[in-house]
Amino acid sequence: MKVNLIENDKSTYWDEVILGLIVIITMAAGIALIVFKPEFWIISKNSSVMFGVLIAMLGFMYLPCLIYRLFTNDKKER
């Protein structure tokens, strides 16, 4: 049970990279919406903050999935 991306199964390497990017992008976008509280045409500050909370929660929910993928991605020899 290794956690290293290079020593794990290389056929799913890009799946883990993309899942990691999804986590980083959603967390960054959610935190940015919470901190900056942008106000657009018909979107109020409260709506943008709530959307930021939802996006940040989505990224936080994908984090255990990424950790599970890294721990269970051993190449099985048959």
N, C-alpha and C positions, 0 to 999 in steps of 0.2 A: 504494500500500500504506500506508494510514493506520491509525493505531491508535486514533483517536478514536471513541468510541461514537456520538457525535452525527452525525458526517459519514459514517459507514458506512451500509450497507443497513439501513434502519429497520424492515423487515419481520421481521428476526430479532433486534431489540433485546432483547426480553424473554427470548429463549433465552439470550443472553449474560449477562443479569442473573441469571437463575435458576441458570445454571452457576456464576457467581461466588458466589452465595449458598450453593450446595452445597459449594463449596471452603471458604468461610469457616466454615460451620457444622460440617463434618466435621473440619476442622483444630482448631477451638476445642473441640469435644467430645472429640476424641482427646487433646489436650494436657491438658484438665481431668481426664480419667480417669487419665492418667499422673501428673499432679502430686498430685491429692488421694487417689488410691488408695482409693476407697470400698469398703466391705465390706458386703454385703447378706446376706440370709437364708442361701442356700447358695453364694453367689458369694464366693470368696476375693479377697484383695488381688491375688494373682498373676493371677487370671482377669480382673479388671477392668483391670489394667495391660496385659495382652496384648490385650484388646479395644480399649483406647485406642490401642495401637500400630497395630492393624489399621485403625481408623477414621482415624487420622492419615495412614497410608499411602494410604488411599483418597482422601483430600483432596489429598495430594501428587501422586497419579497423575492427578487431574483438572486440576491446574494447567497442564500443557503443553497439554491440550485447550483450555482457556480462552485461553491465549496464541495458539495456532494459530487459533482462531475470530476473535480480534481482528485478526490480521494478514491473514487471507484473506477478510474479509467486505466486499470492495469490491462495490459495485453494478455489475453488468455491463450496459452499454448495448448494445442490439442494433439 
